[in-house]
């Protein structure tokens, strides 16, 4: 006589155990491309190294979404993802840039070290602040974005139309400033929006989805001309928006550390709401410094 089929929570747990390997497989695919990017860079195959980092970023985006879709997200998966990202978007782009721009000078490798250090700190902070999963926004420039910008410098500036206009790759000094700038942005508190989900519920969501699909088509058809300027524009728009909000003394509309679907418990939401209130103009009476606690505050 066969045993009755599991139902309810038991069946859900069994299903999760059966498919938990799927997001981890995508994460390990990310690692594969990151390691091969390092190998290709050491062999002088800079084009393949650049595209491998882009492929790694695509798998990095998919593993988290698959984990959420299949309800198989775990602390182990978040830690594994961060360790892999440190290689694919920290070490691999830095070594590619080193072989392309910094191999001649005795101390120019320090630029690559600074970049890797920023990427590792960025990933550690991401796990602490956002639990390994972006909430409403990324807190600082995401390391995959910085890694792809660094990597796609080569295919973009060696593309025929761009090379004819710019004369080829930027100088080592220019590339060094770009990488240090990316390192600072990864460590910054500038909010960067998440990639929106495909949805046609409402005109705003439909417009975003159409633009996103158009960007995906352009990235497939003309990757060497599209990916680098698109990511550079994304990076600069985040900086410009943060500077504009700072000049206007505006606070974020929503807490970037809250879940995207608003599933944080009410107590945490209330605490964070109070934290933002403390930053609002007029929160303290004249002559009282903002960092001085009141009697009613813990």
ZADREN-774649 format. One record per residue: residue in three letters; x, z, y of N, C-alpha, C, CB in turn. Coordinates in pm, whole numbers, padded with zeros to 5 digits, always signed. Glycine has a CB too. Layout:
N
AlaXZYXZYXZYXZY/...
END
This chain:
298
Unk+00085+00000-00119+00000+00000+00000+00089+00000+00124-00097+00123+00000/Unk+00067-00093+00214+00151-00104+00334+00113+00001+00436+00139-00244+00396/Unk+00212+00039+00518+00188+00138+00621+00110+00075+00735+00319+00197+00672/Unk+00025+00153+00803-00050+00099+00915+00043+00059+01028-00152+00199+00965/Unk+00006-00047+01098+00087-00096+01210+00087+00006+01322+00033-00232+01260/Unk+00201+00016+01387+00213+00110+01498+00128+00063+01614+00360+00126+01542/Unk+00070+00157+01682-00013+00125+01798+00027+00213+01914-00163+00142+01766/Unk-00017+00174+02033+00003+00255+02152+00148+00270+02188-00058+00389+02133/Unk+00188+00393+02231+00325+00419+02276+00430+00389+02170+00338+00562+02320/Unk+00397+00418+02040+00496+00394+01934+00526+00245+01923+00444+00447+01799/Unk+00425+00161+01931+00446+00017+01924+00524-00031+02045+00310-00057+01914/Unk+00497+00025+02162+00569-00015+02283+00716+00022+02272+00506+00051+02407/Unk+00747+00143+02218+00886+00183+02203+00960+00091+02106+00895+00328+02156/Unk+00891+00055+01995+00953-00036+01899+00979-00172+01961+00863-00051+01775/Unk+00885-00218+02041+00902-00347+02108+01020-00341+02204+00775-00387+02182/Unk+01031-00232+02277+01142-00219+02371+01275-00216+02298+01125-00093+02454/Unk+01281-00145+02182+01407-00144+02107+01442-00283+02057+01398-00046+01990/Unk+01339-00362+02027+01365-00495+01974+01414-00594+02078+01243-00548+01912/Unk+01377-00576+02205+01412-00675+02307+01509-00619+02410+01288-00724+02376/Unk+01560-00497+02390+01651-00440+02490+01782-00516+02495+01678-00293+02459/Unk+01814-00590+02387+01938-00667+02385+01933-00785+02481+01967-00715+02244/Unk+01815-00830+02519+01804-00953+02598+01869-00937+02734+01657-00992+02615/Unk+01833-00838+02817+01902-00827+02947+02051-00800+02934+01840-00717+03029/Unk+02091-00724+02831+02234-00699+02812+02307-00827+02774+02256-00593+02705/Unk+02240-00917+02702+02301-01045+02668+02328-01127+02794+02212-01123+02571/Unk+02235-01124+02888+02257-01193+03015+02372-01129+03092+02129-01193+03100/Unk+02380-00996+03088+02490-00926+03155+02624-00965+03095+02471-00775+03146/Unk+02630-00974+02962+02755-01014+02897+02785-01162+02922+02747-00987+02747/Unk+02682-01243+02940+02706-01381+02982+02768-01386+03121+02575-01461+02981/Unk+02722-01297+03209+02783-01282+03340+02932-01248+03325+02710-01172+03422/Unk+02963-01155+03233+03103-01117+03209+03184-01235+03157+03109-01000+03109/Unk+03125-01313+03068+03195-01430+03013+03239-01524+03124+03105-01505+02914/Unk+03148-01557+03215+03182-01650+03323+03282-01586+03420+03055-01694+03398/Unk+03269-01454+03442+03365-01388+03530+03505-01392+03475+03323-01245+03554/Unk+03519-01363+03344+03651-01367+03282+03706-01508+03279+03646-01310+03139/Unk+03620-01606+03246+03669-01744+03243+03708-01793+03382+03564-01837+03182/Unk+03640-01743+03486+03680-01778+03623+03823-01731+03650+03583-01717+03726/Unk+03858-01612+03601+03995-01562+03617+04092-01651+03541+04006-01416+03567/Unk+04057-01688+03417+04144-01774+03337+04162-01909+03404+04086-01792+03196/Unk+04052-01968+03452+04060-02099+03517+04145-02093+03644+03920-02151+03550/Unk+04132-01985+03720+04211-01972+03843+04359-01964+03813+04167-01848+03922/Unk+04396-01891+03707+04538-01880+03671+04592-02013+03620+04559-01771+03566/Unk+04505-02097+03567+04548-02230+03519+04547-02334+03630+04457-02275+03406/Unk+04502-02297+03749+04496-02391+03859+04371-02474+03864+04612-02480+03853/Unk+04273-02445+03778+04146-02519+03778+04049-02446+03872+04087-02530+03631/Unk+04072-02463+04001+03998-02385+04100+03851-02424+04109+04063-02401+04235/Unk+03818-02549+04082+03679-02591+04089+03597-02521+03982+03668-02743+04074/Unk+03647-02521+03857+03574-02454+03751+03567-02304+03775+03638-02482+03616/Unk+03673-02247+03829+03672-02104+03859+03561-02070+03958+03808-02058+03915/Unk+03546-02155+04061+03442-02131+04161+03303-02140+04100+03454-02231+04275/Unk+03279-02243+04022+03144-02260+03966+03113-02154+03862+03128-02398+03905/Unk+03215-02105+03790+03190-01998+03694+03142-01871+03763+03316-01968+03613/Unk+03193-01843+03882+03147-01726+03957+03002-01746+04002+03238-01701+04080/Unk+02966-01869+04037+02826-01898+04072+02736-01880+03950+02812-02041+04129/Unk+02780-01930+03833+02701-01913+03711+02684-01764+03679+02769-01986+03592/Unk+02791-01687+03699+02782-01543+03675+02678-01478+03765+02919-01476+03695/Unk+02671-01523+03891+02573-01467+03985+02431-01501+03942+02599-01519+04127/Unk+02411-01620+03888+02277-01658+03841+02234-01567+03726+02274-01806+03796/Unk+02323-01544+03631+02291-01455+03520+02272-01311+03567+02400-01460+03413/Unk+02347-01271+03669+02332-01136+03725+02194-01118+03787+02441-01108+03829/Unk+02143-01223+03849+02009-01215+03908+01903-01210+03798+01984-01335+04001/Unk+01925-01282+03689+01824-01291+03584+01818-01165+03499+01851-01410+03496/Unk+01933-01099+03474+01928-00986+03381+01842-00872+03433+02069-00935+03354/Unk+01849-00845+03565+01765-00739+03620+01617-00773+03616+01806-00710+03761/Unk+01585-00899+03645+01443-00939+03645+01388-00939+03502+01426-01078+03709/Unk+01470-00978+03406+01424-00975+03267+01406-00831+03221+01524-01048+03175/Unk+01496-00742+03262+01482-00601+03225+01353-00543+03282+01603-00519+03275/Unk+01319-00578+03407+01194-00527+03464+01073-00590+03396+01190-00554+03615/Unk+01081-00718+03366+00967-00788+03304+00939-00734+03164+00994-00940+03297/Unk+01045-00705+03089+01029-00656+02952+01026-00504+02943+01140-00709+02866/Unk+01036-00436+03059+01034-00289+03062+01145-00230+02976+00898-00237+03016/Unk+01264-00292+02981+01378-00244+02902+01492-00198+02991+01426-00352+02807/Unk+01464-00171+03118+01569-00120+03206+01615+00018+03163+01520-00117+03350/Unk+01743+00045+03177+01798+00174+03137+01919+00206+03223+01837+00173+02987/Unk+01961+00333+03220+02081+00373+03292+02203+00302+03234+02099+00526+03286/Unk+02203+00285+03100+02313+00213+03037+02323+00071+03092+02295+00211+02884/Unk+02210+00003+03103+02210-00134+03154+02260-00140+03297+02072-00194+03146/Unk+02221-00042+03379+02266-00041+03519+02417-00019+03528+02192+00069+03597/Unk+02470+00072+03447+02614+00097+03450+02691-00022+03397+02648+00222+03368/Unk+02642-00084+03289+02708-00202+03235+02709-00315+03337+02639-00249+03105/Unk+02598-00332+03405+02587-00438+03505+02688-00417+03618+02445-00444+03563/Unk+02705-00292+03662+02800-00265+03770+02944-00290+03726+02784-00122+03818/Unk+02977-00251+03604+03112-00275+03554+03142-00425+03544+03132-00208+03418/Unk+03043-00500+03497+03061-00645+03486+03071-00709+03624+02945-00708+03407/Unk+02986-00663+03717+02989-00719+03853+03124-00694+03921+02877-00658+03936/Unk+03187-00581+03891+03317-00553+03950+03419-00658+03909+03366-00413+03909/Unk+03404-00712+03788+03495-00816+03741+03454-00952+03797+03498-00821+03588/Unk+03326-00987+03782+03281-01121+03818+03279-01146+03968+03143-01145+03762/Unk+03248-01042+04048+03233-01062+04192+03334-00982+04274+03093-01024+04234/Unk+03422-00909+04205+03530-00841+04273+03664-00901+04236+03528-00695+04240/Unk+03703-00884+04110+03834-00930+04066+03843-01083+04063+03866-00874+03927/Unk+03744-01149+04005+03752-01295+03990+03763-01368+04124+03631-01346+03914/Unk+03675-01342+04223+03691-01411+04352+03822-01376+04422+03575-01376+04443/Unk+03865-01250+04409+03990-01209+04475+04110-01281+04415+04008-01057+04463/Unk+04113-01297+04281+04223-01369+04218+04218-01518+04250+04220-01348+04067/Unk+04097-01574+04255+04085-01714+04295+04140-01735+04436+03938-01760+04288/Unk+04102-01648+04527+04153-01659+04664+04303-01636+04669+04082-01558+04756/Unk+04353-01544+04587+04497-01519+04585+04575-01644+04544+04530-01403+04489/Unk+04533-01709+04435+04604-01828+04389+04590-01944+04487+04552-01869+04251/Unk+04480-01949+04559+04459-02058+04654+04531-02037+04786+04312-02075+04679/Unk+04531-01913+04836+04573-01890+04974+04690-01792+04990+04457-01839+05053/Unk+04702-01695+04901+04790-01582+04929+04909-01568+04834+04712-01458+04926/Unk+04934-01667+04748+05039-01652+04648+05179-01660+04707+05023-01757+04542/Unk+05191-01716+04826+05325-01738+04883+05383-01612+04947+05318-01850+04986/Unk+05305-01541+05026+05357-01426+05098+05380-01306+05007+05262-01387+05209/Unk+05482-01224+05036+05511-01109+04949+05404-01000+04955+05644-01049+04986/Unk+05336-00987+05069+05235-00882+05084+05094-00936+05105+05272-00793+05201/Unk+05076-01066+05096+04943-01123+05121+04842-01086+05013+04953-01274+05132/Unk+04890-01043+04896+04799-01000+04790+04717-00879+04832+04877-00968+04662/Unk+04762-00809+04936+04689-00690+04982+04548-00727+05026+04765-00622+05098/Unk+04529-00848+05078+04395-00892+05117+04302-00892+04996+04400-01034+05181/Unk+04351-00945+04884+04271-00944+04761+04244-00801+04715+04342-01022+04651/Unk+04342-00713+04730+04322-00573+04692+04213-00509+04777+04453-00494+04705/Unk+04216-00533+04908+04114-00477+04997+03976-00526+04958+04144-00513+05144/Unk+03968-00655+04924+03838-00712+04885+03787-00647+04757+03850-00865+04866/Unk+03872-00634+04655+03830-00573+04529+03790-00428+04551+03944-00582+04424/Unk+03864-00357+04632+03831-00217+04661+03693-00205+04723+03936-00155+04755/Unk+03663-00291+04820+03532-00288+04884+03421-00320+04785+03527-00386+05001/Unk+03443-00418+04698+03341-00455+04600+03314-00339+04503+03384-00580+04522/Unk+03418-00271+04459+03400-00160+04364+03327-00044+04432+03537-00113+04310/Unk+03366-00012+04554+03298+00097+04627+03152+00058+04653+03370+00128+04761/Unk+03129-00066+04687+02992-00114+04712+02906-00097+04588+02994-00263+04754/Unk+02958-00131+04472+02881-00118+04348+02856+00028+04312+02954-00187+04234/Unk+02956+00114+04332+02937+00256+04305+02831+00316+04398+03070+00333+04319/Unk+02838+00280+04525+02740+00330+04620+02600+00279+04587+02778+00290+04763/Unk+02592+00155+04540+02463+00096+04503+02398+00176+04391+02482-00051+04460/Unk+02476+00218+04291+02420+00296+04182+02375+00434+04228+02521+00311+04070/Unk+02449+00493+04321+02415+00626+04368+02293+00622+04460+02533+00689+04442/Unk+02293+00530+04555+02186+00526+04655+02059+00460+04603+02235+00453+04778/Unk+02074+00353+04527+01957+00275+04489+01933+00271+04339+01971+00135+04540/Unk+02001+00358+04266+01975+00371+04123+02006+00246+04044+01835+00408+04101/Unk+02097+00162+04092+02132+00040+04020+02031-00071+04036+02149+00069+03877/Unk+01931-00053+04122+01829-00156+04142+01788-00156+04288+01705-00132+04050/Unk+01795-00273+04350+01758-00283+04491+01611-00247+04510+01786-00425+04544/Unk+01583-00176+04616+01446-00138+04645+01384-00244+04737+01439+00004+04711/Unk+01363-00210+04863+01307-00310+04954+01414-00403+05008+01235-00242+05070/Unk+01534-00353+05024+01645-00434+05073+01774-00390+05005+01657-00424+05227/Unk+01876-00475+05013+02010-00434+04975+02072-00358+05090+02097-00557+04935/Unk+02142-00248+05058+02206-00165+05160+02350-00212+05171+02197-00012+05123/Unk+02377-00304+05260+02507-00369+05268+02502-00504+05197+02615-00280+05207/Unk+02599-00589+05227+02602-00722+05167+02621-00710+05016+02715-00809+05229/Unk+02535-00772+04935+02551-00764+04789+02684-00825+04745+02434-00834+04718/Unk+02748-00764+04647+02876-00815+04598+02865-00955+04538+02933-00720+04496/Unk+02755-00993+04468+02747-01132+04422+02747-01233+04536+02622-01151+04338/Unk+02683-01200+04647+02684-01290+04761+02824-01305+04818+02590-01240+04869/Unk+02894-01193+04836+03032-01199+04885+03120-01275+04788+03087-01057+04908/Unk+03101-01254+04658+03181-01324+04559+03158-01473+04561+03153-01270+04423/Unk+03032-01514+04574+03004-01658+04578+03055-01723+04706+02855-01682+04564/Unk+03047-01652+04818+03102-01708+04942+03252-01731+04927+03073-01613+05062/Unk+03322-01632+04874+03466-01645+04855+03499-01759+04759+03525-01515+04802/Unk+03420-01770+04651+03449-01870+04550+03418-02012+04597+03370-01841+04424/Unk+03305-02030+04668+03262-02165+04703+03331-02220+04827+03113-02167+04724/Unk+03424-02145+04884+03508-02201+04990+03580-02327+04939+03610-02096+05042/Unk+03630-02320+04817+03706-02434+04764+03620-02559+04744+03771-02396+04632/Unk+03509-02552+04668+03429-02676+04653+03370-02726+04784+03318-02652+04556/Unk+03338-02637+04879+03279-02682+05004+03380-02756+05091+03221-02563+05081/Unk+03497-02695+05110+03594-02754+05202+03673-02870+05139+03689-02648+05249/Unk+03662-02888+05007+03724-03004+04944+03624-03115+04917+03791-02964+04815/Unk+03495-03093+04946+03395-03200+04935+03430-03311+05033+03251-03146+04961/Unk+03414-03437+04996+03463-03548+05079+03417-03544+05224+03421-03678+05019/Unk+03288-03526+05247+03238-03529+05385+03291-03412+05466+03085-03529+05385/Unk+03299-03295+05406+03348-03177+05477+03498-03187+05500+03314-03049+05399/Unk+03571-03230+05399+03717-03241+05412+03754-03343+05520+03780-03282+05278/Unk+03675-03450+05531+03702-03549+05635+03679-03492+05774+03613-03671+05614/Unk+03587-03399+05785+03553-03342+05916+03643-03224+05952+03407-03299+05917/Unk+03677-03140+05852+03752-03017+05879+03901-03029+05847+03694-02903+05800/Unk+03938-03130+05770+04078-03144+05731+04114-03070+05605+04165-03098+05841/Unk+04019-03016+05535+04046-02949+05408+04026-02799+05415+04186-02979+05364/Unk+04096-02728+05329+04079-02583+05317+04121-02510+05445+04159-02529+05198/Unk+04060-02396+05473+04104-02316+05588+04243-02259+05566+04004-02202+05616/Unk+04304-02212+05671+04438-02155+05662+04431-02019+05592+04501-02140+05802/Unk+04542-01971+05537+04542-01837+05475+04502-01728+05573+04680-01806+05420/Unk+04539-01742+05701+04500-01641+05800+04349-01638+05818+04569-01669+05935/Unk+04287-01757+05825+04141-01763+05839+04073-01707+05717+04095-01907+05863/Unk+04120-01744+05599+04059-01693+05476+04076-01543+05464+04118-01762+05354/Unk+04191-01492+05508+04212-01348+05505+04112-01275+05592+04352-01314+05550/Unk+04085-01329+05712+03986-01266+05801+03846-01274+05741+03988-01332+05939/Unk+03814-01386+05675+03683-01399+05611+03666-01294+05502+03666-01540+05551/Unk+03768-01276+05419+03757-01180+05309+03751-01037+05359+03875-01196+05213/Unk+03827-01005+05461+03819-00869+05518+03682-00847+05582+03933-00847+05622/Unk+03629-00951+05648+03494-00940+05704+03391-00917+05595+03460-01065+05782/Unk+03401-00990+05483+03309-00970+05372+03323-00828+05315+03333-01075+05262/Unk+03446-00780+05307+03468-00644+05256+03399-00541+05346+03618-00614+05247/Unk+03412-00558+05476+03347-00464+05568+03195-00473+05558+03392-00492+05712/Unk+03141-00592+05541+02997-00607+05529+02945-00545+05399+02958-00754+05535/Unk+03023-00553+05291+02980-00488+05167+02974-00337+05184+03076-00524+05052/Unk+03063-00281+05266+03065-00137+05287+02972-00092+05400+03206-00091+05316/Unk+02914-00187+05470+02830-00154+05585+02694-00103+05539+02812-00276+05676/Unk+02613-00063+05636+02475-00020+05610+02375-00125+05658+02447+00114+05677/Unk+02420-00247+05673+02331-00354+05718+02232-00387+05607+02413-00481+05759/Unk+02101-00390+05637+02003-00424+05532+01996-00575+05511+01864-00369+05569/Unk+02001-00615+05385+01988-00756+05348+01866-00772+05258+02118-00808+05277/Unk+01781-00869+05286+01657-00883+05207+01685-00931+05065+01562-00980+05275/Unk+01597-00891+04974+01604-00937+04836+01560-01084+04828+01516-00848+04745/Unk+01599-01150+04720+01547-01284+04694+01399-01270+04661+01626-01355+04577/Unk+01310-01337+04735+01166-01317+04710+01124-01375+04576+01084-01381+04821/Unk+01020-01316+04520+00963-01368+04396+00873-01487+04426+00885-01258+04322/Unk+00864-01577+04328+00776-01692+04342+00631-01645+04338+00803-01798+04231/Unk+00559-01670+04444+00419-01629+04452+00348-01717+04554+00406-01479+04491/Unk+00222-01747+04526+00142-01829+04617+00018-01752+04663+00101-01961+04548/Unk+00031-01619+04662-00079-01535+04710-00064-01514+04859-00081-01399+04635/Unk-00129-01594+04936-00122-01585+05081-00027-01689+05137-00079-01446+05123/Unk-00049-01727+05263+00034-01832+05324+00181-01794+05339-00021-01867+05461/Unk+00210-01668+05371+00349-01627+05388+00426-01634+05257+00356-01485+05444/Unk+00365-01583+05150+00430-01588+05019+00446-01732+04972+00350-01508+04915/Unk+00346-01816+04998+00355-01956+04957+00466-02028+05031+00221-02027+04981/Unk+00478-02002+05160+00585-02066+05239+00722-02023+05189+00571-02031+05387/Unk+00739-01893+05163+00866-01843+05111+00899-01905+04976+00862-01690+05099/Unk+00797-01920+04892+00819-01977+04759+00860-02123+04767+00694-01962+04674/Unk+00795-02198+04855+00830-02339+04871+00972-02354+04922+00731-02410+04967/Unk+01011-02273+05020+01148-02277+05072+01247-02237+04965+01162-02186+05195/Unk+01213-02137+04884+01302-02093+04778+01320-02202+04674+01250-01965+04713/Unk+01214-02269+04636+01225-02377+04539+01304-02494+04596+01087-02423+04493/Unk+01284-02523+04725+01363-02627+04789+01512-02594+04790+01315-02650+04930/Unk+01544-02466+04817+01684-02423+04815+01742-02435+04674+01697-02278+04865/Unk+01661-02402+04572+01710-02414+04435+01739-02559+04399+01607-02354+04336/Unk+01652-02650+04442+01674-02792+04414+01802-02840+04484+01552-02876+04461/Unk+01819-02802+04609+01939-02843+04683+02065-02786+04618+01931-02797+04830/Unk+02057-02661+04567+02173-02600+04503+02211-02672+04374+02145-02454+04473/Unk+02113-02732+04308+02141-02806+04185+02191-02946+04215+02016-02814+04097/Unk+02130-03012+04315+02162-03152+04344+02294-03165+04421+02048-03217+04426/Unk+02312-03084+04524+02434-03093+04606+02497-02954+04621+02402-03153+04747/Unk+02542-02894+04511+02591-02755+04519+02712-02740+04610+02626-02705+04382/Unk+02801-02838+04610+02923-02825+04689+02895-02826+04839+03019-02935+04654/Unk+02784-02888+04879+02749-02895+05021+02650-02786+05063+02691-03030+05053/Unk+02580-02727+04967+02469-02638+05004+02500-02490+04988+02349-02671+04921/Unk+02562-02450+04877+02570-02308+04843+02649-02229+04946+02634-02290+04705/Unk+02768-02275+04984+02849-02200+05079+02780-02184+05214+02983-02267+05098/Unk+02733-02292+05280+02668-02270+05411+02539-02190+05401+02639-02403+05477/Unk+02467-02203+05292+02342-02126+05275+02372-01977+05267+02267-02172+05148/Unk+02472-01939+05188+02508-01798+05175+02572-01744+05303+02602-01778+05057/Unk+02650-01828+05370+02709-01785+05497+02599-01760+05600+02808-01892+05549/Unk+02497-01846+05603+02385-01826+05695+02309-01699+05662+02291-01947+05691/Unk+02286-01673+05534+02220-01549+05491+02298-01427+05540+02206-01546+05337/Unk+02429-01433+05527+02514-01321+05569+02508-01301+05719+02659-01345+05525/Unk+02520-01410+05795+02520-01399+05941+02384-01358+05995+02562-01531+06003/Unk+02276-01403+05931+02142-01362+05976+02122-01212+05958+02033-01440+05900/Unk+02176-01156+05849+02167-01011+05831+02241-00936+05941+02222-00971+05695/Unk+02360-00986+05976+02436-00922+06084+02361-00935+06216+02576-00984+06096/Unk+02312-01056+06245+02241-01078+06371+02116-00992+06382+02204-01223+06386/Unk+02043-00979+06272+01921-00897+06274+01955-00751+06298+01843-00912+06143/Unk+02062-00702+06232+02102-00563+06250+02148-00537+06393+02212-00526+06152/Unk+02224-00631+06449+02269-00615+06587+02151-00617+06682+02369-00725+06624/Unk+02056-00708+06659+01938-00714+06745+01856-00586+06740+01852-00830+06705/Unk+01837-00531+06620+01762-00406+06608+01837-00292+06676+01735-00372+06461/Unk+01971-00295+06667+02048-00190+06733+02038-00198+06884+02193-00199+06691/Unk+02042-00320+06938+02031-00336+07083+01894-00297+07134+02062-00478+07123/Unk+01791-00322+07051+01655-00287+07090+01619-00144+07051+01556-00383+07026/Unk+01713-00073+06987+01691+00064+06942+01567+00076+06855+01678+00157+07062/Unk+01557-00019+06761+01444-00018+06668+01489+00036+06534+01384-00160+06653/Unk+01401+00113+06468+01424+00160+06333+01366+00060+06235+01363+00300+06312/Unk+01414+00061+06110+01354-00029+06010+01206-00002+05993+01426-00013+05876/Unk+01130-00108+05963+00987-00092+05943+00955-00006+05821+00921-00228+05928/Unk+01040-00018+05717+01018+00057+05594+01151+00111+05545+00950-00031+05486/Unk+01144+00219+05468+01265+00278+05412+01324+00183+05309+01235+00416+05350/Unk+01447+00137+05325+01505+00045+05228+01534+00108+05094+01630-00013+05282/Unk+01532+00241+05083+01559+00307+04956+01433+00336+04876+01633+00435+04981/Unk+01315+00299+04929+01193+00314+04851+01178+00196+04758+01071+00325+04943/Unk+01106+00219+04645+01083+00110+04552+01007-00002+04620+01007+00159+04429/Unk+01031-00124+04572+00964-00240+04630+00814-00232+04611+01017-00368+04568/Unk+00769-00175+04498+00626-00165+04472+00567-00033+04518+00598-00185+04327/Unk+00649+00047+04589+00598+00173+04643+00572+00277+04538+00473+00148+04718/Unk+00647+00275+04428+00621+00366+04318+00696+00498+04327+00654+00300+04190/Unk+00771+00520+04434+00839+00648+04449+00736+00760+04461+00932+00648+04572/Unk+00771+00877+04414+00676+00987+04423+00655+01027+04568+00723+01107+04340/Unk+00542+01087+04595+00502+01116+04732+00597+01214+04799+00361+01172+04735/Unk+00654+01305+04723+00744+01404+04784+00868+01335+04838+00783+01513+04682/Unk+00928+01246+04759+01048+01176+04806+01015+01090+04926+01108+01090+04693/Unk+00899+01024+04922+00859+00940+05035+00842+01023+05160+00730+00864+05003/Unk+00786+01144+05144+00766+01229+05260+00898+01274+05319+00681+01350+05223/Unk+00994+01310+05232+01125+01354+05280+01193+01243+05356+01213+01400+05164/Unk+01189+01122+05300+01256+01011+05367+01185+00974+05496+01262+00890+05275/Unk+01053+00992+05498+00982+00966+05622+01026+01062+05731+00830+00976+05600/Unk+01047+01187+05694+01094+01285+05792+01236+01251+05837+01089+01427+05733/Unk+01318+01202+05745+01453+01163+05782+01452+01055+05889+01530+01115+05660/Unk+01364+00958+05875+01355+00854+05976+01298+00910+06107+01268+00739+05925/Unk+01206+01006+06094+01150+01063+06215+01253+01134+06299+01041+01156+06181/Unk+01354+01192+06234+01457+01262+06308+01542+01167+06393+01547+01339+06212/Unk+01541+01040+06358+01618+00942+06433+01540+00880+06548+01667+00834+06341/Unk+01410+00903+06549+01326+00838+06650+01352+00895+06788+01178+00854+06614/Unk+01342+00810+06893+01361+00861+07030+01259+00968+07064+01352+00746+07131/Unk+01302+01070+07136+01211+01176+07178+01185+01280+07073+01083+01117+07219/Unk+01259+01274+06961+01236+01371+06854+01278+01511+06897+01314+01329+06728/Unk+01377+01520+06983+01426+01650+07027+01402+01667+07177+01575+01666+06994/Unk+01382+01787+07222+01362+01810+07365+01490+01783+07442+01315+01954+07391/Unk+01479+01756+07571+01599+01729+07653+01698+01844+07645+01560+01704+07798/Unk+01828+01807+07638+01934+01906+07637+01967+01962+07502+01898+02016+07726/Unk+01892+01920+07398+01922+01969+07264+01986+01858+07182+01795+02021+07193/Unk+02103+01876+07128+02169+01770+07050+02090+01737+06925+02311+01812+07013/Unk+02097+01611+06884+02020+01565+06769+02064+01626+06638+02027+01417+06760/Unk+02188+01675+06629+02234+01729+06502+02212+01880+06493+02379+01697+06482/Unk+02142+01939+06588+02118+02083+06584+01985+02110+06514+02117+02143+06728/Unk+01984+02183+06402+01861+02208+06330+01769+02303+06407+01891+02264+06193/Unk+01642+02282+06390+01545+02371+06452+01510+02483+06356+01418+02293+06493/Unk+01436+02579+06401+01400+02693+06317+01306+02651+06205+01335+02803+06400/Unk+01227+02546+06226+01131+02503+06128+01192+02405+06027+01013+02440+06196/Unk+01316+02367+06046+01377+02270+05957+01461+02344+05854+01463+02166+06036/Unk+01469+02290+05731+01548+02358+05628+01696+02348+05659+01519+02298+05489/
END
